[in-house]
Amino acid sequence: MQVLFYAGRNHQDKNRLEAAIHEAVPGRTIEVFTRLEDLRERFRFIVEPDSIAVLLADDREELREMQLFRELLREIYVILVIPDWQESTVKLAHLLLPRFLSPKEDSFTDIKEVLKKMVRAS
């Protein structure tokens, strides 16, 4: 199982979320991406079964950009952090078929628990 983490522009949320991921999956290698192009390129290579992608969409535009490679996400578990709970944002987020949605203002405690359960189940 691999853990892939994408967070682009928002460094404050990126640091908090990355710390939460490391706490939830200690000792595992986490591949970190700060550009969507790099993440999309990574998906061109083999991703192990039961892998997890934690994606932080800083705004709705970035969430729209993620739609360009949603087909590549079908084989892995996606945890998606979205900019807000507006209906249009949530609808757009669900097109990526996430296992879990969280707002970026969250403490990420729930994400830590979800990650722990995913790791135990794999």
Chimera marker file (.cmm) of the C-alpha trace (Angstrom):
<marker_set name="trace">
<marker id="1" x="0.000" y="0.000" z="0.000" r="1" g="1" b="0" radius="0.5"/>
<marker id="2" x="1.221" y="3.463" z="-0.900" r="1" g="1" b="0" radius="0.5"/>
<marker id="3" x="0.145" y="6.819" z="0.487" r="1" g="1" b="0" radius="0.5"/>
<marker id="4" x="0.096" y="9.704" z="-1.978" r="1" g="1" b="0" radius="0.5"/>
<marker id="5" x="-0.479" y="13.256" z="-0.769" r="1" g="1" b="0" radius="0.5"/>
<marker id="6" x="-1.247" y="16.289" z="-2.887" r="1" g="1" b="0" radius="0.5"/>
<marker id="7" x="-1.471" y="19.854" z="-1.617" r="1" g="1" b="0" radius="0.5"/>
<marker id="8" x="-0.641" y="22.725" z="-3.877" r="1" g="1" b="0" radius="0.5"/>
<marker id="9" x="-0.934" y="26.348" z="-2.999" r="1" g="1" b="0" radius="0.5"/>
<marker id="10" x="-2.113" y="26.510" z="0.608" r="1" g="1" b="0" radius="0.5"/>
<marker id="11" x="0.940" y="25.904" z="2.790" r="1" g="1" b="0" radius="0.5"/>
<marker id="12" x="-0.797" y="26.347" z="6.154" r="1" g="1" b="0" radius="0.5"/>
<marker id="13" x="-3.381" y="23.646" z="5.478" r="1" g="1" b="0" radius="0.5"/>
<marker id="14" x="-0.756" y="21.516" z="3.707" r="1" g="1" b="0" radius="0.5"/>
<marker id="15" x="1.488" y="21.436" z="6.767" r="1" g="1" b="0" radius="0.5"/>
<marker id="16" x="-1.368" y="20.619" z="9.142" r="1" g="1" b="0" radius="0.5"/>
<marker id="17" x="-2.707" y="17.868" z="6.882" r="1" g="1" b="0" radius="0.5"/>
<marker id="18" x="0.713" y="16.375" z="6.206" r="1" g="1" b="0" radius="0.5"/>
<marker id="19" x="1.373" y="16.220" z="9.965" r="1" g="1" b="0" radius="0.5"/>
<marker id="20" x="-1.975" y="14.459" z="10.462" r="1" g="1" b="0" radius="0.5"/>
<marker id="21" x="-1.125" y="11.903" z="7.763" r="1" g="1" b="0" radius="0.5"/>
<marker id="22" x="2.277" y="11.168" z="9.294" r="1" g="1" b="0" radius="0.5"/>
<marker id="23" x="0.638" y="10.724" z="12.689" r="1" g="1" b="0" radius="0.5"/>
<marker id="24" x="-1.970" y="8.348" z="11.271" r="1" g="1" b="0" radius="0.5"/>
<marker id="25" x="0.458" y="6.192" z="9.278" r="1" g="1" b="0" radius="0.5"/>
<marker id="26" x="3.765" y="6.351" z="11.154" r="1" g="1" b="0" radius="0.5"/>
<marker id="27" x="6.703" y="4.656" z="9.520" r="1" g="1" b="0" radius="0.5"/>
<marker id="28" x="5.140" y="4.594" z="6.058" r="1" g="1" b="0" radius="0.5"/>
<marker id="29" x="6.603" y="6.443" z="3.131" r="1" g="1" b="0" radius="0.5"/>
<marker id="30" x="4.349" y="9.234" z="1.945" r="1" g="1" b="0" radius="0.5"/>
<marker id="31" x="4.795" y="10.519" z="-1.581" r="1" g="1" b="0" radius="0.5"/>
<marker id="32" x="4.185" y="14.275" z="-1.510" r="1" g="1" b="0" radius="0.5"/>
<marker id="33" x="3.132" y="16.287" z="-4.563" r="1" g="1" b="0" radius="0.5"/>
<marker id="34" x="2.735" y="20.045" z="-4.835" r="1" g="1" b="0" radius="0.5"/>
<marker id="35" x="1.795" y="20.201" z="-8.522" r="1" g="1" b="0" radius="0.5"/>
<marker id="36" x="-1.168" y="18.430" z="-10.098" r="1" g="1" b="0" radius="0.5"/>
<marker id="37" x="0.918" y="17.694" z="-13.182" r="1" g="1" b="0" radius="0.5"/>
<marker id="38" x="3.393" y="15.730" z="-11.058" r="1" g="1" b="0" radius="0.5"/>
<marker id="39" x="0.592" y="13.762" z="-9.399" r="1" g="1" b="0" radius="0.5"/>
<marker id="40" x="-0.998" y="12.968" z="-12.756" r="1" g="1" b="0" radius="0.5"/>
<marker id="41" x="2.401" y="11.776" z="-14.023" r="1" g="1" b="0" radius="0.5"/>
<marker id="42" x="2.792" y="9.572" z="-10.924" r="1" g="1" b="0" radius="0.5"/>
<marker id="43" x="-0.473" y="7.809" z="-11.767" r="1" g="1" b="0" radius="0.5"/>
<marker id="44" x="1.021" y="6.719" z="-15.072" r="1" g="1" b="0" radius="0.5"/>
<marker id="45" x="3.124" y="4.245" z="-13.078" r="1" g="1" b="0" radius="0.5"/>
<marker id="46" x="1.908" y="1.255" z="-11.104" r="1" g="1" b="0" radius="0.5"/>
<marker id="47" x="0.124" y="2.064" z="-7.866" r="1" g="1" b="0" radius="0.5"/>
<marker id="48" x="-0.128" y="-0.770" z="-5.380" r="1" g="1" b="0" radius="0.5"/>
<marker id="49" x="-3.548" y="-2.199" z="-4.467" r="1" g="1" b="0" radius="0.5"/>
<marker id="50" x="-5.277" y="-0.537" z="-1.507" r="1" g="1" b="0" radius="0.5"/>
<marker id="51" x="-3.226" y="2.630" z="-1.967" r="1" g="1" b="0" radius="0.5"/>
<marker id="52" x="-4.568" y="5.892" z="-0.611" r="1" g="1" b="0" radius="0.5"/>
<marker id="53" x="-4.486" y="9.381" z="-2.126" r="1" g="1" b="0" radius="0.5"/>
<marker id="54" x="-5.103" y="12.316" z="0.189" r="1" g="1" b="0" radius="0.5"/>
<marker id="55" x="-5.926" y="15.311" z="-1.966" r="1" g="1" b="0" radius="0.5"/>
<marker id="56" x="-6.245" y="18.895" z="-0.729" r="1" g="1" b="0" radius="0.5"/>
<marker id="57" x="-8.214" y="21.137" z="-3.087" r="1" g="1" b="0" radius="0.5"/>
<marker id="58" x="-7.520" y="24.698" z="-2.038" r="1" g="1" b="0" radius="0.5"/>
<marker id="59" x="-10.372" y="26.142" z="-4.112" r="1" g="1" b="0" radius="0.5"/>
<marker id="60" x="-13.084" y="25.081" z="-6.537" r="1" g="1" b="0" radius="0.5"/>
<marker id="61" x="-10.824" y="25.748" z="-9.539" r="1" g="1" b="0" radius="0.5"/>
<marker id="62" x="-8.234" y="23.293" z="-8.245" r="1" g="1" b="0" radius="0.5"/>
<marker id="63" x="-11.008" y="20.764" z="-7.633" r="1" g="1" b="0" radius="0.5"/>
<marker id="64" x="-12.087" y="21.205" z="-11.271" r="1" g="1" b="0" radius="0.5"/>
<marker id="65" x="-8.495" y="20.594" z="-12.395" r="1" g="1" b="0" radius="0.5"/>
<marker id="66" x="-8.476" y="17.318" z="-10.458" r="1" g="1" b="0" radius="0.5"/>
<marker id="67" x="-11.385" y="16.125" z="-12.586" r="1" g="1" b="0" radius="0.5"/>
<marker id="68" x="-8.975" y="15.771" z="-15.510" r="1" g="1" b="0" radius="0.5"/>
<marker id="69" x="-7.491" y="12.611" z="-14.013" r="1" g="1" b="0" radius="0.5"/>
<marker id="70" x="-10.438" y="11.163" z="-12.133" r="1" g="1" b="0" radius="0.5"/>
<marker id="71" x="-10.291" y="7.980" z="-14.220" r="1" g="1" b="0" radius="0.5"/>
<marker id="72" x="-6.816" y="7.355" z="-12.812" r="1" g="1" b="0" radius="0.5"/>
<marker id="73" x="-8.198" y="7.533" z="-9.257" r="1" g="1" b="0" radius="0.5"/>
<marker id="74" x="-10.707" y="4.700" z="-9.641" r="1" g="1" b="0" radius="0.5"/>
<marker id="75" x="-8.229" y="2.037" z="-8.510" r="1" g="1" b="0" radius="0.5"/>
<marker id="76" x="-7.276" y="3.666" z="-5.203" r="1" g="1" b="0" radius="0.5"/>
<marker id="77" x="-8.936" y="5.068" z="-2.109" r="1" g="1" b="0" radius="0.5"/>
<marker id="78" x="-9.353" y="8.838" z="-2.161" r="1" g="1" b="0" radius="0.5"/>
<marker id="79" x="-9.628" y="11.124" z="0.835" r="1" g="1" b="0" radius="0.5"/>
<marker id="80" x="-10.556" y="14.566" z="-0.384" r="1" g="1" b="0" radius="0.5"/>
<marker id="81" x="-10.231" y="17.842" z="1.479" r="1" g="1" b="0" radius="0.5"/>
<marker id="82" x="-12.485" y="20.468" z="-0.080" r="1" g="1" b="0" radius="0.5"/>
<marker id="83" x="-12.565" y="24.255" z="0.240" r="1" g="1" b="0" radius="0.5"/>
<marker id="84" x="-16.172" y="24.535" z="1.447" r="1" g="1" b="0" radius="0.5"/>
<marker id="85" x="-19.485" y="22.712" z="1.881" r="1" g="1" b="0" radius="0.5"/>
<marker id="86" x="-21.363" y="24.559" z="-0.858" r="1" g="1" b="0" radius="0.5"/>
<marker id="87" x="-23.608" y="22.224" z="-2.816" r="1" g="1" b="0" radius="0.5"/>
<marker id="88" x="-21.757" y="22.810" z="-6.103" r="1" g="1" b="0" radius="0.5"/>
<marker id="89" x="-18.409" y="22.061" z="-4.443" r="1" g="1" b="0" radius="0.5"/>
<marker id="90" x="-19.665" y="18.836" z="-2.871" r="1" g="1" b="0" radius="0.5"/>
<marker id="91" x="-21.193" y="17.687" z="-6.178" r="1" g="1" b="0" radius="0.5"/>
<marker id="92" x="-17.916" y="18.348" z="-7.958" r="1" g="1" b="0" radius="0.5"/>
<marker id="93" x="-15.998" y="16.532" z="-5.222" r="1" g="1" b="0" radius="0.5"/>
<marker id="94" x="-18.187" y="13.433" z="-5.479" r="1" g="1" b="0" radius="0.5"/>
<marker id="95" x="-17.200" y="13.014" z="-9.132" r="1" g="1" b="0" radius="0.5"/>
<marker id="96" x="-13.779" y="11.895" z="-7.847" r="1" g="1" b="0" radius="0.5"/>
<marker id="97" x="-15.494" y="9.093" z="-5.873" r="1" g="1" b="0" radius="0.5"/>
<marker id="98" x="-13.828" y="9.875" z="-2.534" r="1" g="1" b="0" radius="0.5"/>
<marker id="99" x="-14.100" y="7.503" z="0.403" r="1" g="1" b="0" radius="0.5"/>
<marker id="100" x="-14.110" y="10.491" z="2.740" r="1" g="1" b="0" radius="0.5"/>
<marker id="101" x="-14.713" y="14.243" z="2.406" r="1" g="1" b="0" radius="0.5"/>
<marker id="102" x="-13.494" y="16.890" z="4.810" r="1" g="1" b="0" radius="0.5"/>
<marker id="103" x="-13.433" y="20.698" z="4.772" r="1" g="1" b="0" radius="0.5"/>
<marker id="104" x="-10.005" y="22.332" z="4.794" r="1" g="1" b="0" radius="0.5"/>
<marker id="105" x="-10.857" y="24.276" z="7.975" r="1" g="1" b="0" radius="0.5"/>
<marker id="106" x="-11.172" y="20.980" z="9.844" r="1" g="1" b="0" radius="0.5"/>
<marker id="107" x="-8.723" y="19.812" z="12.497" r="1" g="1" b="0" radius="0.5"/>
<marker id="108" x="-8.163" y="16.653" z="10.376" r="1" g="1" b="0" radius="0.5"/>
<marker id="109" x="-8.824" y="14.413" z="13.379" r="1" g="1" b="0" radius="0.5"/>
<marker id="110" x="-11.426" y="12.484" z="11.382" r="1" g="1" b="0" radius="0.5"/>
<marker id="111" x="-8.982" y="12.043" z="8.505" r="1" g="1" b="0" radius="0.5"/>
<marker id="112" x="-6.433" y="10.551" z="10.904" r="1" g="1" b="0" radius="0.5"/>
<marker id="113" x="-9.007" y="8.021" z="12.133" r="1" g="1" b="0" radius="0.5"/>
<marker id="114" x="-10.106" y="7.140" z="8.593" r="1" g="1" b="0" radius="0.5"/>
<marker id="115" x="-6.487" y="6.635" z="7.515" r="1" g="1" b="0" radius="0.5"/>
<marker id="116" x="-5.774" y="4.421" z="10.518" r="1" g="1" b="0" radius="0.5"/>
<marker id="117" x="-8.788" y="2.224" z="9.680" r="1" g="1" b="0" radius="0.5"/>
<marker id="118" x="-7.784" y="2.017" z="6.005" r="1" g="1" b="0" radius="0.5"/>
<marker id="119" x="-4.258" y="0.954" z="6.922" r="1" g="1" b="0" radius="0.5"/>
<marker id="120" x="-5.527" y="-1.686" z="9.365" r="1" g="1" b="0" radius="0.5"/>
<marker id="121" x="-7.951" y="-3.044" z="6.779" r="1" g="1" b="0" radius="0.5"/>
<marker id="122" x="-5.360" y="-3.362" z="4.017" r="1" g="1" b="0" radius="0.5"/>
<link id1="1" id2="2" r="1" g="1" b="0" radius="0.2"/>
<link id1="2" id2="3" r="1" g="1" b="0" radius="0.2"/>
<link id1="3" id2="4" r="1" g="1" b="0" radius="0.2"/>
<link id1="4" id2="5" r="1" g="1" b="0" radius="0.2"/>
<link id1="5" id2="6" r="1" g="1" b="0" radius="0.2"/>
<link id1="6" id2="7" r="1" g="1" b="0" radius="0.2"/>
<link id1="7" id2="8" r="1" g="1" b="0" radius="0.2"/>
<link id1="8" id2="9" r="1" g="1" b="0" radius="0.2"/>
<link id1="9" id2="10" r="1" g="1" b="0" radius="0.2"/>
<link id1="10" id2="11" r="1" g="1" b="0" radius="0.2"/>
<link id1="11" id2="12" r="1" g="1" b="0" radius="0.2"/>
<link id1="12" id2="13" r="1" g="1" b="0" radius="0.2"/>
<link id1="13" id2="14" r="1" g="1" b="0" radius="0.2"/>
<link id1="14" id2="15" r="1" g="1" b="0" radius="0.2"/>
<link id1="15" id2="16" r="1" g="1" b="0" radius="0.2"/>
<link id1="16" id2="17" r="1" g="1" b="0" radius="0.2"/>
<link id1="17" id2="18" r="1" g="1" b="0" radius="0.2"/>
<link id1="18" id2="19" r="1" g="1" b="0" radius="0.2"/>
<link id1="19" id2="20" r="1" g="1" b="0" radius="0.2"/>
<link id1="20" id2="21" r="1" g="1" b="0" radius="0.2"/>
<link id1="21" id2="22" r="1" g="1" b="0" radius="0.2"/>
<link id1="22" id2="23" r="1" g="1" b="0" radius="0.2"/>
<link id1="23" id2="24" r="1" g="1" b="0" radius="0.2"/>
<link id1="24" id2="25" r="1" g="1" b="0" radius="0.2"/>
<link id1="25" id2="26" r="1" g="1" b="0" radius="0.2"/>
<link id1="26" id2="27" r="1" g="1" b="0" radius="0.2"/>
<link id1="27" id2="28" r="1" g="1" b="0" radius="0.2"/>
<link id1="28" id2="29" r="1" g="1" b="0" radius="0.2"/>
<link id1="29" id2="30" r="1" g="1" b="0" radius="0.2"/>
<link id1="30" id2="31" r="1" g="1" b="0" radius="0.2"/>
<link id1="31" id2="32" r="1" g="1" b="0" radius="0.2"/>
<link id1="32" id2="33" r="1" g="1" b="0" radius="0.2"/>
<link id1="33" id2="34" r="1" g="1" b="0" radius="0.2"/>
<link id1="34" id2="35" r="1" g="1" b="0" radius="0.2"/>
<link id1="35" id2="36" r="1" g="1" b="0" radius="0.2"/>
<link id1="36" id2="37" r="1" g="1" b="0" radius="0.2"/>
<link id1="37" id2="38" r="1" g="1" b="0" radius="0.2"/>
<link id1="38" id2="39" r="1" g="1" b="0" radius="0.2"/>
<link id1="39" id2="40" r="1" g="1" b="0" radius="0.2"/>
<link id1="40" id2="41" r="1" g="1" b="0" radius="0.2"/>
<link id1="41" id2="42" r="1" g="1" b="0" radius="0.2"/>
<link id1="42" id2="43" r="1" g="1" b="0" radius="0.2"/>
<link id1="43" id2="44" r="1" g="1" b="0" radius="0.2"/>
<link id1="44" id2="45" r="1" g="1" b="0" radius="0.2"/>
<link id1="45" id2="46" r="1" g="1" b="0" radius="0.2"/>
<link id1="46" id2="47" r="1" g="1" b="0" radius="0.2"/>
<link id1="47" id2="48" r="1" g="1" b="0" radius="0.2"/>
<link id1="48" id2="49" r="1" g="1" b="0" radius="0.2"/>
<link id1="49" id2="50" r="1" g="1" b="0" radius="0.2"/>
<link id1="50" id2="51" r="1" g="1" b="0" radius="0.2"/>
<link id1="51" id2="52" r="1" g="1" b="0" radius="0.2"/>
<link id1="52" id2="53" r="1" g="1" b="0" radius="0.2"/>
<link id1="53" id2="54" r="1" g="1" b="0" radius="0.2"/>
<link id1="54" id2="55" r="1" g="1" b="0" radius="0.2"/>
<link id1="55" id2="56" r="1" g="1" b="0" radius="0.2"/>
<link id1="56" id2="57" r="1" g="1" b="0" radius="0.2"/>
<link id1="57" id2="58" r="1" g="1" b="0" radius="0.2"/>
<link id1="58" id2="59" r="1" g="1" b="0" radius="0.2"/>
<link id1="59" id2="60" r="1" g="1" b="0" radius="0.2"/>
<link id1="60" id2="61" r="1" g="1" b="0" radius="0.2"/>
<link id1="61" id2="62" r="1" g="1" b="0" radius="0.2"/>
<link id1="62" id2="63" r="1" g="1" b="0" radius="0.2"/>
<link id1="63" id2="64" r="1" g="1" b="0" radius="0.2"/>
<link id1="64" id2="65" r="1" g="1" b="0" radius="0.2"/>
<link id1="65" id2="66" r="1" g="1" b="0" radius="0.2"/>
<link id1="66" id2="67" r="1" g="1" b="0" radius="0.2"/>
<link id1="67" id2="68" r="1" g="1" b="0" radius="0.2"/>
<link id1="68" id2="69" r="1" g="1" b="0" radius="0.2"/>
<link id1="69" id2="70" r="1" g="1" b="0" radius="0.2"/>
<link id1="70" id2="71" r="1" g="1" b="0" radius="0.2"/>
<link id1="71" id2="72" r="1" g="1" b="0" radius="0.2"/>
<link id1="72" id2="73" r="1" g="1" b="0" radius="0.2"/>
<link id1="73" id2="74" r="1" g="1" b="0" radius="0.2"/>
<link id1="74" id2="75" r="1" g="1" b="0" radius="0.2"/>
<link id1="75" id2="76" r="1" g="1" b="0" radius="0.2"/>
<link id1="76" id2="77" r="1" g="1" b="0" radius="0.2"/>
<link id1="77" id2="78" r="1" g="1" b="0" radius="0.2"/>
<link id1="78" id2="79" r="1" g="1" b="0" radius="0.2"/>
<link id1="79" id2="80" r="1" g="1" b="0" radius="0.2"/>
<link id1="80" id2="81" r="1" g="1" b="0" radius="0.2"/>
<link id1="81" id2="82" r="1" g="1" b="0" radius="0.2"/>
<link id1="82" id2="83" r="1" g="1" b="0" radius="0.2"/>
<link id1="83" id2="84" r="1" g="1" b="0" radius="0.2"/>
<link id1="84" id2="85" r="1" g="1" b="0" radius="0.2"/>
<link id1="85" id2="86" r="1" g="1" b="0" radius="0.2"/>
<link id1="86" id2="87" r="1" g="1" b="0" radius="0.2"/>
<link id1="87" id2="88" r="1" g="1" b="0" radius="0.2"/>
<link id1="88" id2="89" r="1" g="1" b="0" radius="0.2"/>
<link id1="89" id2="90" r="1" g="1" b="0" radius="0.2"/>
<link id1="90" id2="91" r="1" g="1" b="0" radius="0.2"/>
<link id1="91" id2="92" r="1" g="1" b="0" radius="0.2"/>
<link id1="92" id2="93" r="1" g="1" b="0" radius="0.2"/>
<link id1="93" id2="94" r="1" g="1" b="0" radius="0.2"/>
<link id1="94" id2="95" r="1" g="1" b="0" radius="0.2"/>
<link id1="95" id2="96" r="1" g="1" b="0" radius="0.2"/>
<link id1="96" id2="97" r="1" g="1" b="0" radius="0.2"/>
<link id1="97" id2="98" r="1" g="1" b="0" radius="0.2"/>
<link id1="98" id2="99" r="1" g="1" b="0" radius="0.2"/>
<link id1="99" id2="100" r="1" g="1" b="0" radius="0.2"/>
<link id1="100" id2="101" r="1" g="1" b="0" radius="0.2"/>
<link id1="101" id2="102" r="1" g="1" b="0" radius="0.2"/>
<link id1="102" id2="103" r="1" g="1" b="0" radius="0.2"/>
<link id1="103" id2="104" r="1" g="1" b="0" radius="0.2"/>
<link id1="104" id2="105" r="1" g="1" b="0" radius="0.2"/>
<link id1="105" id2="106" r="1" g="1" b="0" radius="0.2"/>
<link id1="106" id2="107" r="1" g="1" b="0" radius="0.2"/>
<link id1="107" id2="108" r="1" g="1" b="0" radius="0.2"/>
<link id1="108" id2="109" r="1" g="1" b="0" radius="0.2"/>
<link id1="109" id2="110" r="1" g="1" b="0" radius="0.2"/>
<link id1="110" id2="111" r="1" g="1" b="0" radius="0.2"/>
<link id1="111" id2="112" r="1" g="1" b="0" radius="0.2"/>
<link id1="112" id2="113" r="1" g="1" b="0" radius="0.2"/>
<link id1="113" id2="114" r="1" g="1" b="0" radius="0.2"/>
<link id1="114" id2="115" r="1" g="1" b="0" radius="0.2"/>
<link id1="115" id2="116" r="1" g="1" b="0" radius="0.2"/>
<link id1="116" id2="117" r="1" g="1" b="0" radius="0.2"/>
<link id1="117" id2="118" r="1" g="1" b="0" radius="0.2"/>
<link id1="118" id2="119" r="1" g="1" b="0" radius="0.2"/>
<link id1="119" id2="120" r="1" g="1" b="0" radius="0.2"/>
<link id1="120" id2="121" r="1" g="1" b="0" radius="0.2"/>
<link id1="121" id2="122" r="1" g="1" b="0" radius="0.2"/>
</marker_set>
